[in-house]
Amino acid sequence: MGLLGDTMDAFKRGASGDEAGVYERAGRPVICSHCGGTSFDKGSALLNSRGLTFFDLDWANASADTYICKACGHIEWFVEL
Ligand SMILES: [Zn+2]
């Protein structure tokens, strides 16, 4: 495969990810731990923002990616380490 093939592969992966809401973390697909769904709406949150201090973590500006399951609404959290 040449440069064009690689570019098309990257484009297709990006397009399908946006439409289907399928994501990967650490090389593994994100799967809902409640219902097993694989489609998510991606968001983010600051762990030190108001209302989230119950984490009692001393990280400055720690942020997390959130994946909301489109099937059941369960939120999977991934902290940026
Ligand atoms: Zn779910």
PDB file of the backbone (N, CA, C, O) and the ligand in Angstrom, with CONECT records:
HET     ZN  A 101       1
ATOM      1  N   MET A   1       0.842  -1.204   0.000  1.00  0.00           N
ATOM      2  CA  MET A   1       0.000   0.000   0.000  1.00  0.00           C
ATOM      3  C   MET A   1       0.875   1.250   0.000  1.00  0.00           C
ATOM      4  O   MET A   1       1.884   1.310   0.702  1.00  0.00           O
ATOM      5  N   GLY A   2       0.490   2.223  -0.772  1.00  0.00           N
ATOM      6  CA  GLY A   2       1.234   3.465  -0.818  1.00  0.00           C
ATOM      7  C   GLY A   2       0.642   4.502   0.110  1.00  0.00           C
ATOM      8  O   GLY A   2      -0.170   4.200   0.985  1.00  0.00           O
ATOM      9  N   LEU A   3       1.069   5.728  -0.105  1.00  0.00           N
ATOM     10  CA  LEU A   3       0.615   6.826   0.757  1.00  0.00           C
ATOM     11  C   LEU A   3      -0.893   7.013   0.651  1.00  0.00           C
ATOM     12  O   LEU A   3      -1.567   7.275   1.648  1.00  0.00           O
ATOM     13  N   LEU A   4      -1.415   6.878  -0.562  1.00  0.00           N
ATOM     14  CA  LEU A   4      -2.854   7.089  -0.761  1.00  0.00           C
ATOM     15  C   LEU A   4      -3.662   6.069   0.036  1.00  0.00           C
ATOM     16  O   LEU A   4      -4.660   6.411   0.671  1.00  0.00           O
ATOM     17  N   GLY A   5      -3.216   4.802  -0.004  1.00  0.00           N
ATOM     18  CA  GLY A   5      -3.940   3.763   0.738  1.00  0.00           C
ATOM     19  C   GLY A   5      -3.944   4.048   2.228  1.00  0.00           C
ATOM     20  O   GLY A   5      -4.975   3.911   2.888  1.00  0.00           O
ATOM     21  N   ASP A   6      -2.789   4.445   2.762  1.00  0.00           N
ATOM     22  CA  ASP A   6      -2.706   4.753   4.186  1.00  0.00           C
ATOM     23  C   ASP A   6      -3.629   5.915   4.543  1.00  0.00           C
ATOM     24  O   ASP A   6      -4.310   5.899   5.569  1.00  0.00           O
ATOM     25  N   THR A   7      -3.635   6.921   3.673  1.00  0.00           N
ATOM     26  CA  THR A   7      -4.464   8.093   3.950  1.00  0.00           C
ATOM     27  C   THR A   7      -5.940   7.716   3.936  1.00  0.00           C
ATOM     28  O   THR A   7      -6.712   8.166   4.782  1.00  0.00           O
ATOM     29  N   MET A   8      -6.322   6.896   2.979  1.00  0.00           N
ATOM     30  CA  MET A   8      -7.723   6.495   2.892  1.00  0.00           C
ATOM     31  C   MET A   8      -8.117   5.662   4.106  1.00  0.00           C
ATOM     32  O   MET A   8      -9.217   5.815   4.636  1.00  0.00           O
ATOM     33  N   ASP A   9      -7.224   4.787   4.545  1.00  0.00           N
ATOM     34  CA  ASP A   9      -7.514   3.989   5.733  1.00  0.00           C
ATOM     35  C   ASP A   9      -7.738   4.898   6.928  1.00  0.00           C
ATOM     36  O   ASP A   9      -8.677   4.693   7.697  1.00  0.00           O
ATOM     37  N   ALA A  10      -6.879   5.907   7.092  1.00  0.00           N
ATOM     38  CA  ALA A  10      -7.006   6.823   8.219  1.00  0.00           C
ATOM     39  C   ALA A  10      -8.314   7.594   8.124  1.00  0.00           C
ATOM     40  O   ALA A  10      -8.990   7.812   9.130  1.00  0.00           O
ATOM     41  N   PHE A  11      -8.662   7.999   6.929  1.00  0.00           N
ATOM     42  CA  PHE A  11      -9.889   8.763   6.730  1.00  0.00           C
ATOM     43  C   PHE A  11     -11.105   7.903   7.088  1.00  0.00           C
ATOM     44  O   PHE A  11     -12.025   8.367   7.761  1.00  0.00           O
ATOM     45  N   LYS A  12     -11.099   6.666   6.638  1.00  0.00           N
ATOM     46  CA  LYS A  12     -12.244   5.786   6.886  1.00  0.00           C
ATOM     47  C   LYS A  12     -12.383   5.504   8.376  1.00  0.00           C
ATOM     48  O   LYS A  12     -13.491   5.470   8.912  1.00  0.00           O
ATOM     49  N   ARG A  13     -11.236   5.301   9.046  1.00  0.00           N
ATOM     50  CA  ARG A  13     -11.297   5.058  10.492  1.00  0.00           C
ATOM     51  C   ARG A  13     -11.894   6.272  11.205  1.00  0.00           C
ATOM     52  O   ARG A  13     -12.755   6.133  12.074  1.00  0.00           O
ATOM     53  N   GLY A  14     -11.423   7.470  10.825  1.00  0.00           N
ATOM     54  CA  GLY A  14     -11.918   8.671  11.480  1.00  0.00           C
ATOM     55  C   GLY A  14     -13.401   8.874  11.224  1.00  0.00           C
ATOM     56  O   GLY A  14     -14.151   9.227  12.134  1.00  0.00           O
ATOM     57  N   ALA A  15     -13.826   8.651   9.985  1.00  0.00           N
ATOM     58  CA  ALA A  15     -15.223   8.873   9.630  1.00  0.00           C
ATOM     59  C   ALA A  15     -16.128   7.892  10.368  1.00  0.00           C
ATOM     60  O   ALA A  15     -17.160   8.283  10.912  1.00  0.00           O
ATOM     61  N   SER A  16     -15.743   6.632  10.386  1.00  0.00           N
ATOM     62  CA  SER A  16     -16.590   5.639  11.038  1.00  0.00           C
ATOM     63  C   SER A  16     -16.635   5.890  12.539  1.00  0.00           C
ATOM     64  O   SER A  16     -17.661   5.658  13.178  1.00  0.00           O
ATOM     65  N   GLY A  17     -15.511   6.371  13.114  1.00  0.00           N
ATOM     66  CA  GLY A  17     -15.501   6.646  14.537  1.00  0.00           C
ATOM     67  C   GLY A  17     -16.463   7.766  14.894  1.00  0.00           C
ATOM     68  O   GLY A  17     -17.149   7.698  15.914  1.00  0.00           O
ATOM     69  N   ASP A  18     -16.515   8.796  14.059  1.00  0.00           N
ATOM     70  CA  ASP A  18     -17.406   9.908  14.346  1.00  0.00           C
ATOM     71  C   ASP A  18     -18.872   9.491  14.239  1.00  0.00           C
ATOM     72  O   ASP A  18     -19.694   9.872  15.072  1.00  0.00           O
ATOM     73  N   GLU A  19     -19.188   8.720  13.223  1.00  0.00           N
ATOM     74  CA  GLU A  19     -20.583   8.372  12.976  1.00  0.00           C
ATOM     75  C   GLU A  19     -21.092   7.311  13.940  1.00  0.00           C
ATOM     76  O   GLU A  19     -22.208   7.409  14.451  1.00  0.00           O
ATOM     77  N   ALA A  20     -20.266   6.294  14.187  1.00  0.00           N
ATOM     78  CA  ALA A  20     -20.737   5.169  14.993  1.00  0.00           C
ATOM     79  C   ALA A  20     -20.508   5.408  16.484  1.00  0.00           C
ATOM     80  O   ALA A  20     -21.108   4.730  17.318  1.00  0.00           O
ATOM     81  N   GLY A  21     -19.643   6.367  16.825  1.00  0.00           N
ATOM     82  CA  GLY A  21     -19.371   6.592  18.228  1.00  0.00           C
ATOM     83  C   GLY A  21     -18.551   5.483  18.842  1.00  0.00           C
ATOM     84  O   GLY A  21     -18.636   5.224  20.042  1.00  0.00           O
ATOM     85  N   VAL A  22     -17.744   4.818  18.002  1.00  0.00           N
ATOM     86  CA  VAL A  22     -16.902   3.730  18.486  1.00  0.00           C
ATOM     87  C   VAL A  22     -15.513   4.279  18.789  1.00  0.00           C
ATOM     88  O   VAL A  22     -14.912   4.946  17.947  1.00  0.00           O
ATOM     89  N   TYR A  23     -15.005   4.005  19.975  1.00  0.00           N
ATOM     90  CA  TYR A  23     -13.726   4.572  20.389  1.00  0.00           C
ATOM     91  C   TYR A  23     -12.790   3.491  20.908  1.00  0.00           C
ATOM     92  O   TYR A  23     -13.209   2.379  21.231  1.00  0.00           O
ATOM     93  N   GLU A  24     -11.511   3.846  20.979  1.00  0.00           N
ATOM     94  CA  GLU A  24     -10.486   2.938  21.478  1.00  0.00           C
ATOM     95  C   GLU A  24      -9.689   3.637  22.556  1.00  0.00           C
ATOM     96  O   GLU A  24      -9.398   4.827  22.440  1.00  0.00           O
ATOM     97  N   ARG A  25      -9.334   2.921  23.594  1.00  0.00           N
ATOM     98  CA  ARG A  25      -8.412   3.432  24.613  1.00  0.00           C
ATOM     99  C   ARG A  25      -7.379   2.361  24.867  1.00  0.00           C
ATOM    100  O   ARG A  25      -7.714   1.189  25.041  1.00  0.00           O
ATOM    101  N   ALA A  26      -6.117   2.767  24.887  1.00  0.00           N
ATOM    102  CA  ALA A  26      -5.018   1.846  25.155  1.00  0.00           C
ATOM    103  C   ALA A  26      -5.075   0.631  24.231  1.00  0.00           C
ATOM    104  O   ALA A  26      -4.762  -0.488  24.637  1.00  0.00           O
ATOM    105  N   GLY A  27      -5.476   0.866  22.994  1.00  0.00           N
ATOM    106  CA  GLY A  27      -5.472  -0.192  22.014  1.00  0.00           C
ATOM    107  C   GLY A  27      -6.628  -1.171  22.112  1.00  0.00           C
ATOM    108  O   GLY A  27      -6.650  -2.188  21.419  1.00  0.00           O
ATOM    109  N   ARG A  28      -7.593  -0.861  22.979  1.00  0.00           N
ATOM    110  CA  ARG A  28      -8.752  -1.747  23.109  1.00  0.00           C
ATOM    111  C   ARG A  28     -10.029  -0.940  22.896  1.00  0.00           C
ATOM    112  O   ARG A  28     -10.098   0.225  23.287  1.00  0.00           O
ATOM    113  N   PRO A  29     -11.030  -1.546  22.283  1.00  0.00           N
ATOM    114  CA  PRO A  29     -12.279  -0.813  22.074  1.00  0.00           C
ATOM    115  C   PRO A  29     -12.951  -0.479  23.399  1.00  0.00           C
ATOM    116  O   PRO A  29     -12.916  -1.271  24.340  1.00  0.00           O
ATOM    117  N   VAL A  30     -13.562   0.701  23.463  1.00  0.00           N
ATOM    118  CA  VAL A  30     -14.318   1.074  24.655  1.00  0.00           C
ATOM    119  C   VAL A  30     -15.645   0.322  24.625  1.00  0.00           C
ATOM    120  O   VAL A  30     -16.419   0.426  23.674  1.00  0.00           O
ATOM    121  N   ILE A  31     -15.887  -0.439  25.694  1.00  0.00           N
ATOM    122  CA  ILE A  31     -17.113  -1.231  25.784  1.00  0.00           C
ATOM    123  C   ILE A  31     -17.827  -0.879  27.080  1.00  0.00           C
ATOM    124  O   ILE A  31     -17.195  -0.827  28.135  1.00  0.00           O
ATOM    125  N   CYS A  32     -19.117  -0.640  27.020  1.00  0.00           N
ATOM    126  CA  CYS A  32     -19.889  -0.283  28.201  1.00  0.00           C
ATOM    127  C   CYS A  32     -19.857  -1.434  29.205  1.00  0.00           C
ATOM    128  O   CYS A  32     -20.173  -2.578  28.877  1.00  0.00           O
ATOM    129  N   SER A  33     -19.464  -1.097  30.446  1.00  0.00           N
ATOM    130  CA  SER A  33     -19.352  -2.140  31.467  1.00  0.00           C
ATOM    131  C   SER A  33     -20.722  -2.543  32.002  1.00  0.00           C
ATOM    132  O   SER A  33     -20.836  -3.522  32.739  1.00  0.00           O
ATOM    133  N   HIS A  34     -21.757  -1.798  31.638  1.00  0.00           N
ATOM    134  CA  HIS A  34     -23.101  -2.136  32.113  1.00  0.00           C
ATOM    135  C   HIS A  34     -23.842  -3.022  31.113  1.00  0.00           C
ATOM    136  O   HIS A  34     -24.321  -4.101  31.463  1.00  0.00           O
ATOM    137  N   CYS A  35     -23.933  -2.552  29.846  1.00  0.00           N
ATOM    138  CA  CYS A  35     -24.756  -3.284  28.866  1.00  0.00           C
ATOM    139  C   CYS A  35     -23.935  -3.891  27.745  1.00  0.00           C
ATOM    140  O   CYS A  35     -24.470  -4.630  26.918  1.00  0.00           O
ATOM    141  N   GLY A  36     -22.631  -3.589  27.701  1.00  0.00           N
ATOM    142  CA  GLY A  36     -21.804  -4.162  26.644  1.00  0.00           C
ATOM    143  C   GLY A  36     -21.868  -3.389  25.339  1.00  0.00           C
ATOM    144  O   GLY A  36     -21.327  -3.832  24.326  1.00  0.00           O
ATOM    145  N   GLY A  37     -22.531  -2.230  25.357  1.00  0.00           N
ATOM    146  CA  GLY A  37     -22.639  -1.412  24.147  1.00  0.00           C
ATOM    147  C   GLY A  37     -21.298  -0.887  23.690  1.00  0.00           C
ATOM    148  O   GLY A  37     -20.373  -0.757  24.491  1.00  0.00           O
ATOM    149  N   THR A  38     -21.184  -0.580  22.402  1.00  0.00           N
ATOM    150  CA  THR A  38     -19.912  -0.099  21.853  1.00  0.00           C
ATOM    151  C   THR A  38     -20.061   1.258  21.181  1.00  0.00           C
ATOM    152  O   THR A  38     -19.126   1.716  20.524  1.00  0.00           O
ATOM    153  N   SER A  39     -21.216   1.919  21.327  1.00  0.00           N
ATOM    154  CA  SER A  39     -21.424   3.241  20.757  1.00  0.00           C
ATOM    155  C   SER A  39     -21.520   4.268  21.877  1.00  0.00           C
ATOM    156  O   SER A  39     -22.294   4.104  22.820  1.00  0.00           O
ATOM    157  N   PHE A  40     -20.723   5.332  21.761  1.00  0.00           N
ATOM    158  CA  PHE A  40     -20.654   6.316  22.839  1.00  0.00           C
ATOM    159  C   PHE A  40     -20.677   7.737  22.310  1.00  0.00           C
ATOM    160  O   PHE A  40     -20.293   7.994  21.168  1.00  0.00           O
ATOM    161  N   ASP A  41     -21.133   8.661  23.152  1.00  0.00           N
ATOM    162  CA  ASP A  41     -20.932  10.086  22.929  1.00  0.00           C
ATOM    163  C   ASP A  41     -19.756  10.500  23.800  1.00  0.00           C
ATOM    164  O   ASP A  41     -19.767  10.294  25.014  1.00  0.00           O
ATOM    165  N   LYS A  42     -18.729  11.092  23.166  1.00  0.00           N
ATOM    166  CA  LYS A  42     -17.522  11.423  23.906  1.00  0.00           C
ATOM    167  C   LYS A  42     -17.614  12.825  24.490  1.00  0.00           C
ATOM    168  O   LYS A  42     -18.099  13.753  23.842  1.00  0.00           O
ATOM    169  N   GLY A  43     -17.142  12.962  25.719  1.00  0.00           N
ATOM    170  CA  GLY A  43     -17.074  14.265  26.357  1.00  0.00           C
ATOM    171  C   GLY A  43     -15.838  14.328  27.220  1.00  0.00           C
ATOM    172  O   GLY A  43     -14.977  13.451  27.144  1.00  0.00           O
ATOM    173  N   SER A  44     -15.740  15.372  28.052  1.00  0.00           N
ATOM    174  CA  SER A  44     -14.590  15.478  28.942  1.00  0.00           C
ATOM    175  C   SER A  44     -14.998  16.206  30.206  1.00  0.00           C
ATOM    176  O   SER A  44     -16.009  16.908  30.233  1.00  0.00           O
ATOM    177  N   ALA A  45     -14.206  16.034  31.250  1.00  0.00           N
ATOM    178  CA  ALA A  45     -14.500  16.676  32.525  1.00  0.00           C
ATOM    179  C   ALA A  45     -13.203  16.964  33.253  1.00  0.00           C
ATOM    180  O   ALA A  45     -12.217  16.241  33.108  1.00  0.00           O
ATOM    181  N   LEU A  46     -13.216  18.030  34.036  1.00  0.00           N
ATOM    182  CA  LEU A  46     -12.068  18.336  34.884  1.00  0.00           C
ATOM    183  C   LEU A  46     -12.330  17.732  36.254  1.00  0.00           C
ATOM    184  O   LEU A  46     -13.369  17.989  36.863  1.00  0.00           O
ATOM    185  N   LEU A  47     -11.395  16.933  36.737  1.00  0.00           N
ATOM    186  CA  LEU A  47     -11.608  16.253  38.010  1.00  0.00           C
ATOM    187  C   LEU A  47     -11.548  17.209  39.186  1.00  0.00           C
ATOM    188  O   LEU A  47     -12.077  16.911  40.257  1.00  0.00           O
ATOM    189  N   ASN A  48     -10.904  18.365  38.994  1.00  0.00           N
ATOM    190  CA  ASN A  48     -10.811  19.297  40.113  1.00  0.00           C
ATOM    191  C   ASN A  48     -11.848  20.410  40.011  1.00  0.00           C
ATOM    192  O   ASN A  48     -11.778  21.404  40.733  1.00  0.00           O
ATOM    193  N   SER A  49     -12.806  20.232  39.112  1.00  0.00           N
ATOM    194  CA  SER A  49     -13.830  21.264  38.986  1.00  0.00           C
ATOM    195  C   SER A  49     -14.842  21.141  40.119  1.00  0.00           C
ATOM    196  O   SER A  49     -14.939  20.105  40.778  1.00  0.00           O
ATOM    197  N   ARG A  50     -15.568  22.183  40.323  1.00  0.00           N
ATOM    198  CA  ARG A  50     -16.557  22.257  41.391  1.00  0.00           C
ATOM    199  C   ARG A  50     -17.544  21.090  41.267  1.00  0.00           C
ATOM    200  O   ARG A  50     -18.089  20.833  40.194  1.00  0.00           O
ATOM    201  N   GLY A  51     -17.761  20.391  42.383  1.00  0.00           N
ATOM    202  CA  GLY A  51     -18.708  19.289  42.360  1.00  0.00           C
ATOM    203  C   GLY A  51     -18.035  17.939  42.192  1.00  0.00           C
ATOM    204  O   GLY A  51     -18.661  16.897  42.387  1.00  0.00           O
ATOM    205  N   LEU A  52     -16.769  17.958  41.832  1.00  0.00           N
ATOM    206  CA  LEU A  52     -16.074  16.695  41.647  1.00  0.00           C
ATOM    207  C   LEU A  52     -14.949  16.535  42.666  1.00  0.00           C
ATOM    208  O   LEU A  52     -14.061  15.700  42.490  1.00  0.00           O
ATOM    209  N   THR A  53     -14.985  17.326  43.719  1.00  0.00           N
ATOM    210  CA  THR A  53     -13.907  17.271  44.701  1.00  0.00           C
ATOM    211  C   THR A  53     -13.962  16.011  45.549  1.00  0.00           C
ATOM    212  O   THR A  53     -13.029  15.725  46.301  1.00  0.00           O
ATOM    213  N   PHE A  54     -15.056  15.249  45.433  1.00  0.00           N
ATOM    214  CA  PHE A  54     -15.149  14.031  46.233  1.00  0.00           C
ATOM    215  C   PHE A  54     -14.101  13.002  45.834  1.00  0.00           C
ATOM    216  O   PHE A  54     -13.849  12.038  46.557  1.00  0.00           O
ATOM    217  N   PHE A  55     -13.494  13.224  44.666  1.00  0.00           N
ATOM    218  CA  PHE A  55     -12.422  12.317  44.274  1.00  0.00           C
ATOM    219  C   PHE A  55     -11.229  12.467  45.222  1.00  0.00           C
ATOM    220  O   PHE A  55     -10.431  11.546  45.392  1.00  0.00           O
ATOM    221  N   ASP A  56     -11.128  13.675  45.847  1.00  0.00           N
ATOM    222  CA  ASP A  56     -10.051  13.945  46.801  1.00  0.00           C
ATOM    223  C   ASP A  56      -8.680  13.639  46.208  1.00  0.00           C
ATOM    224  O   ASP A  56      -7.817  13.049  46.858  1.00  0.00           O
ATOM    225  N   LEU A  57      -8.509  14.045  44.990  1.00  0.00           N
ATOM    226  CA  LEU A  57      -7.230  13.819  44.327  1.00  0.00           C
ATOM    227  C   LEU A  57      -6.459  15.126  44.279  1.00  0.00           C
ATOM    228  O   LEU A  57      -7.049  16.199  44.155  1.00  0.00           O
ATOM    229  N   ASP A  58      -5.169  15.036  44.377  1.00  0.00           N
ATOM    230  CA  ASP A  58      -4.335  16.225  44.449  1.00  0.00           C
ATOM    231  C   ASP A  58      -3.746  16.594  43.095  1.00  0.00           C
ATOM    232  O   ASP A  58      -2.748  17.311  43.028  1.00  0.00           O
ATOM    233  N   TRP A  59      -4.348  16.117  42.026  1.00  0.00           N
ATOM    234  CA  TRP A  59      -3.823  16.426  40.698  1.00  0.00           C
ATOM    235  C   TRP A  59      -4.273  17.816  40.293  1.00  0.00           C
ATOM    236  O   TRP A  59      -5.435  18.185  40.461  1.00  0.00           O
ATOM    237  N   ALA A  60      -3.330  18.581  39.756  1.00  0.00           N
ATOM    238  CA  ALA A  60      -3.679  19.902  39.260  1.00  0.00           C
ATOM    239  C   ALA A  60      -4.210  19.780  37.843  1.00  0.00           C
ATOM    240  O   ALA A  60      -3.545  19.243  36.957  1.00  0.00           O
ATOM    241  N   ASN A  61      -5.399  20.278  37.648  1.00  0.00           N
ATOM    242  CA  ASN A  61      -6.000  20.289  36.315  1.00  0.00           C
ATOM    243  C   ASN A  61      -6.095  18.904  35.683  1.00  0.00           C
ATOM    244  O   ASN A  61      -6.010  18.773  34.462  1.00  0.00           O
ATOM    245  N   ALA A  62      -6.268  17.876  36.500  1.00  0.00           N
ATOM    246  CA  ALA A  62      -6.445  16.547  35.938  1.00  0.00           C
ATOM    247  C   ALA A  62      -7.744  16.517  35.150  1.00  0.00           C
ATOM    248  O   ALA A  62      -8.771  17.024  35.602  1.00  0.00           O
ATOM    249  N   SER A  63      -7.689  15.926  33.984  1.00  0.00           N
ATOM    250  CA  SER A  63      -8.887  15.862  33.170  1.00  0.00           C
ATOM    251  C   SER A  63      -9.200  14.418  32.819  1.00  0.00           C
ATOM    252  O   SER A  63      -8.336  13.543  32.873  1.00  0.00           O
ATOM    253  N   ALA A  64     -10.425  14.196  32.467  1.00  0.00           N
ATOM    254  CA  ALA A  64     -10.851  12.852  32.110  1.00  0.00           C
ATOM    255  C   ALA A  64     -11.683  12.905  30.836  1.00  0.00           C
ATOM    256  O   ALA A  64     -12.413  13.866  30.594  1.00  0.00           O
ATOM    257  N   ASP A  65     -11.563  11.871  30.036  1.00  0.00           N
ATOM    258  CA  ASP A  65     -12.460  11.712  28.903  1.00  0.00           C
ATOM    259  C   ASP A  65     -13.637  10.876  29.373  1.00  0.00           C
ATOM    260  O   ASP A  65     -13.466   9.878  30.073  1.00  0.00           O
ATOM    261  N   THR A  66     -14.821  11.290  28.983  1.00  0.00           N
ATOM    262  CA  THR A  66     -16.006  10.527  29.356  1.00  0.00           C
ATOM    263  C   THR A  66     -16.660   9.974  28.095  1.00  0.00           C
ATOM    264  O   THR A  66     -16.750  10.647  27.068  1.00  0.00           O
ATOM    265  N   TYR A  67     -17.108   8.742  28.201  1.00  0.00           N
ATOM    266  CA  TYR A  67     -17.799   8.110  27.090  1.00  0.00           C
ATOM    267  C   TYR A  67     -19.174   7.684  27.588  1.00  0.00           C
ATOM    268  O   TYR A  67     -19.294   6.786  28.421  1.00  0.00           O
ATOM    269  N   ILE A  68     -20.209   8.340  27.070  1.00  0.00           N
ATOM    270  CA  ILE A  68     -21.570   8.047  27.503  1.00  0.00           C
ATOM    271  C   ILE A  68     -22.178   7.022  26.550  1.00  0.00           C
ATOM    272  O   ILE A  68     -22.310   7.270  25.351  1.00  0.00           O
ATOM    273  N   CYS A  69     -22.543   5.875  27.101  1.00  0.00           N
ATOM    274  CA  CYS A  69     -23.104   4.787  26.291  1.00  0.00           C
ATOM    275  C   CYS A  69     -24.403   5.241  25.639  1.00  0.00           C
ATOM    276  O   CYS A  69     -25.315   5.716  26.316  1.00  0.00           O
ATOM    277  N   LYS A  70     -24.480   5.089  24.314  1.00  0.00           N
ATOM    278  CA  LYS A  70     -25.681   5.527  23.607  1.00  0.00           C
ATOM    279  C   LYS A  70     -26.857   4.601  23.882  1.00  0.00           C
ATOM    280  O   LYS A  70     -28.008   4.980  23.667  1.00  0.00           O
ATOM    281  N   ALA A  71     -26.579   3.393  24.355  1.00  0.00           N
ATOM    282  CA  ALA A  71     -27.655   2.432  24.582  1.00  0.00           C
ATOM    283  C   ALA A  71     -28.299   2.594  25.955  1.00  0.00           C
ATOM    284  O   ALA A  71     -29.521   2.506  26.082  1.00  0.00           O
ATOM    285  N   CYS A  72     -27.472   2.834  26.998  1.00  0.00           N
ATOM    286  CA  CYS A  72     -28.039   2.839  28.350  1.00  0.00           C
ATOM    287  C   CYS A  72     -27.687   4.085  29.154  1.00  0.00           C
ATOM    288  O   CYS A  72     -28.248   4.288  30.231  1.00  0.00           O
ATOM    289  N   GLY A  73     -26.777   4.927  28.665  1.00  0.00           N
ATOM    290  CA  GLY A  73     -26.448   6.153  29.380  1.00  0.00           C
ATOM    291  C   GLY A  73     -25.360   6.004  30.418  1.00  0.00           C
ATOM    292  O   GLY A  73     -24.981   6.989  31.052  1.00  0.00           O
ATOM    293  N   HIS A  74     -24.849   4.806  30.610  1.00  0.00           N
ATOM    294  CA  HIS A  74     -23.744   4.608  31.543  1.00  0.00           C
ATOM    295  C   HIS A  74     -22.526   5.383  31.057  1.00  0.00           C
ATOM    296  O   HIS A  74     -22.273   5.457  29.855  1.00  0.00           O
ATOM    297  N   ILE A  75     -21.765   5.965  31.996  1.00  0.00           N
ATOM    298  CA  ILE A  75     -20.578   6.738  31.630  1.00  0.00           C
ATOM    299  C   ILE A  75     -19.320   5.969  31.985  1.00  0.00           C
ATOM    300  O   ILE A  75     -19.129   5.551  33.127  1.00  0.00           O
ATOM    301  N   GLU A  76     -18.470   5.791  30.992  1.00  0.00           N
ATOM    302  CA  GLU A  76     -17.142   5.223  31.227  1.00  0.00           C
ATOM    303  C   GLU A  76     -16.172   6.389  31.315  1.00  0.00           C
ATOM    304  O   GLU A  76     -16.195   7.284  30.469  1.00  0.00           O
ATOM    305  N   TRP A  77     -15.315   6.384  32.340  1.00  0.00           N
ATOM    306  CA  TRP A  77     -14.354   7.464  32.548  1.00  0.00           C
ATOM    307  C   TRP A  77     -12.940   6.992  32.242  1.00  0.00           C
ATOM    308  O   TRP A  77     -12.555   5.877  32.591  1.00  0.00           O
ATOM    309  N   PHE A  78     -12.175   7.855  31.584  1.00  0.00           N
ATOM    310  CA  PHE A  78     -10.751   7.577  31.361  1.00  0.00           C
ATOM    311  C   PHE A  78      -9.977   8.819  31.755  1.00  0.00           C
ATOM    312  O   PHE A  78     -10.095   9.864  31.115  1.00  0.00           O
ATOM    313  N   VAL A  79      -9.191   8.703  32.803  1.00  0.00           N
ATOM    314  CA  VAL A  79      -8.410   9.837  33.288  1.00  0.00           C
ATOM    315  C   VAL A  79      -7.141   9.966  32.474  1.00  0.00           C
ATOM    316  O   VAL A  79      -6.477   8.974  32.172  1.00  0.00           O
ATOM    317  N   GLU A  80      -6.805  11.210  32.118  1.00  0.00           N
ATOM    318  CA  GLU A  80      -5.541  11.476  31.435  1.00  0.00           C
ATOM    319  C   GLU A  80      -4.440  11.387  32.468  1.00  0.00           C
ATOM    320  O   GLU A  80      -4.337  12.260  33.330  1.00  0.00           O
ATOM    321  N   LEU A  81      -3.619  10.359  32.407  1.00  0.00           N
ATOM    322  CA  LEU A  81      -2.576  10.160  33.405  1.00  0.00           C
ATOM    323  C   LEU A  81      -1.320  10.949  33.039  1.00  0.00           C
ATOM    324  O   LEU A  81      -0.328  10.904  33.767  1.00  0.00           O
TER     325      LEU A  81
HETATM  326 ZN    ZN A 101     -24.444   0.735  28.120  1.00  0.00          ZN2+
END
